[in-house]
Amino acid sequence: MRKSKFILSSWLTVVATVLVSGMATAEATGIAPNIANGQKIFTEGKGDAQPCQSCHGENAQGNDAMGAPRLANIGYGYVVKQLTNFSQDKRTPGGVGVVMPVFAKALSEQDRRDVAGYVNTLKTTPELSDLNDLKAGGQQVGVAYKGAEIAEHGTTKVSACASCHQYNGRGVDPVFPRIGQQKYVYLINQLHNWRANDADIAGGAVARTNDPAGMMRAIAKKLSDEDIYNVAAYLSSAPPTKGEGDSVPDNDMLLHAVEK
């Protein structure tokens, strides 16, 4: 347990450094998002980049059938990073997501910030994954209450999701995205991708490696398939607040910085 706490502390130190440097860079570049342009790209596309809403939905709530994630208000800084990583081939997804590097490369740095700024404004009621419908369709679905233990308290092997992503995965922009009320299929796909080893990759799996300090890879490698399904079942519909008087933290930190 002492070793686990030391590792978590080391990770958070690294992430804090990344966060501060990211804020400084944002302020230095002065690249403020153009929300109107972001909306245009999201709804109409640009060049080789197809409209984002084609897969992510008109409210950017994601699509379980396509494995497309919710983008609405999950964190401006995080979305900018992912689009940038796609454009630089630092993140190469599988499935229908294989098109993302092509789309991201068709956008300028300003365009990517504009799209991220636009989806960050979409603070609509989440369209939650229908776990019963997914299960009826043959998708393996975990047990939510078992996932709650991992998400909020962790296990003897892994730290709680809340250690970084906060209560019920409500996020800490710009480094830790909002994973609470994220699409179920996307959550399990990403956890499997973070966990992928050489044998998995040889079998056709796609590994994801663009996590700060290798944090997600280290966590995912200690999760069983059952753990992954359970935590995804919980997070996909987890309420973001603890009760009366509690509010979801501001998730616009980096956006505020670049708009100065």
N, C-alpha and C positions, 0 to 999 in steps of 0.2 A: 504493500500500500504506500509506503514511504517513497519507493522508487517511482510509482505511478504519479504521485503528487509532484515529484521533482521534474519528471518529464513534462507534465502539464504546465508547470511553472515556466520551464524553458521554452515551450512552444509559445506561451502567451507573451513572453518577453520578445521573441522574434516577431510575432504578429503585431505587437505594439509598435515596434520599430518600423514595420512595413506600413502600418496605418499612418504614423506620423509623417514618414517620408512621402507617402501618397498624398496626404493633405498638402504638404509643402509644394509638391510638384503641381498639383491642381491649381494652387493659388499662383504659382509662378507662371504657368502657361496662360492662365486667364481665359481658358476655353469654356465659355458658358454655353450650355445646351440651348438650341433653338427648338423649342417644343413644337412649333408649327411644322417645321421641316421633319422632325421626328415622327409626327403623326402622319405626314404625307408618305414617308418611307414605309411606315408600319402598315398603312392601309393600301398603298398603291405600288410599293416597291421602288427600286431605282436600278436601272441597267440590268445587270445579271442577278441582282438581288430581288427575289420575288417578295410580294407583300408578306410581312411577318404574320399577319392575321390569318393567312392561308393555313398555317399549322397551329399557331398559338391561340387562335380565336379572336374575334373582334374586340373582346375585352381583355385580351392577353391572359386568359385564365388557364390556358393549356388544354391538352387533349390526350386522354389516357390511351385511346385507340392508336394514336400515332406515337405515343411516348414523348410527346412535346410538353415541356414544362410550363408552369405558370410563370409569367414574367412580370405581371402587374405588382408594382410596389414591393418587390423582393429585395431592393437595394440598388441604388443608382451606381455606386462604385463597383459593385460586383458585376452588374450587367456590362459595364464598360470593359472591365477586365476580361470577361468571357469573350466578348466580341473581338477584343484585341488579340486574345490568345488564338481564337479561330483564324484570324487574319494572318497570324504569324506561324500557323501550323503547330502551335504548342498544345492545342487540344484538337484531337481528331476523333469525333464521335462515330458510332456505328448506326445501323438502322436508317430511318428516314433522316436522322440528324447529320448524315454524311454530307448533306448539302451545305451545312452551316459555314465551313471554311470558304466555300465558293461565294456565298452570299456576303460574308464579312469582308472578303477581299474587294468586293465591288463597292464598298462604302469607304469614305474617307474617315480620318480620325474624327473630324467634326460630325459627320453623319452618325458615327457610332455613338458619340456622346448625345446627339440629338434623339436618337431612338431610345437610348437608356433614360434620358430625361423625360421623354413622353410616357413610357410605360411606368415610370415612377409616379406619374400623376394619377394613374388609374387605380384609385383606392375604392374600388367597387366591392360589393359583397362577393366573397369567394365562391366559385362554383366547385364544390367539393367532389372528390372522386366518389362514385357510387360503388362501394366495395361489394355489395350484394350482386350488383349487375356484373361486375368484373368476375366474381366467383362463379356465377352462373354461366359465364362465357368461357370458363376453363382456366382463368387466371388464379394462381395460388395466392391466397390472401391470409395474412397473419392474424394473430390475436392481439387486439388493441391494448388490453390491459397489461399484457406482458411487455409490449413495446413501451408502455408508459414508464415502466421500471428502468429500462435502458435510457430512455430519453431524459428522464428527470433525475435519476439516481445513479445510473451506470451499473457496472457489474464488477466482479473481482478482476476482470481482464481489461475493461475499457472505462474511460471517463464518461460521464453523462453528456449527452448531446447539448444539454443546457449549459455546460461549462463554457462553451464558446458561442452557441447559437441562442443562448438565453432561454427563458421560460417557454416551454412548448415550441421551441424553434422559431421564436418571433424575430430573430435576427439582430445583427449589430453592423450597420453600414459603416465603413465601406468594405470591410474584410469578410464578415460572416453573413451570408445571405439568409433571408427569411425562408426556412424550410418547413415551417408549420403551415398546414393547409396547402402544401405543394401537391402536385399530382402523384398518386400512389405508384403508377407504373414508372414514372420518371425517377422517383426516389429509389425503388428497388434496382432499376437499371444502373443508376449512378453508384450505389453502394457496391454492386457487383463489379462495376468498372474500376472503382477504387481498389477493390480487393484482388483484381486479376493478377495471376502469377504467370510465369513463363509457360506452364502447361496449358493454362486457360487460353493464353494468347495463341499458342500453337493450334489450339482447337477452334480458333476463330473468334475468340472474345476480344473486345476492344478495351485496352487499359486507359485509364484516365490518370494523368500525372501532373496536372497544373495546380495542385494544392500548395499553399504556402508552407514551407518547411516540411513537406511530406506528411502533414498532420492527418488528413483524411485517409491516406493510404495506410498509415500505421494503425488507425482505429479500425478500418474496414477489414484488415487482415486478421483481426481477432474476433470478427463476427461470424457466426454460423449462418447458413441459409435461413434457418428458423429465426434467428435474431433479426436478420435483414427484413424478412416479411413482417415480423411483429412490430418493429420500430416504424416501418413505413405505414403500417395500418394505423398506428396511433397518430403519427405526425400528420398524415394526410387529412385528418379531420380535427386536430387538436385546437381547442379554443385559445386565442392569443392572450387572453387576460385571466387573472386569478380570481376575479370576482369584483364586487362593487367597490369602487374607489381606485381600482387599478386601471392603468391605461397602457396601450402599446407604445413603447419608446419611439421617439422620432427616428425614422429610418432614412432621413434625407441629409445626413451629415456632409458627405462629400459634395452633394448638389449645392448646399448652402455655401460651401467654400468657393466653388468655381463661379458662383453668381456674384461674388463680392466685386 
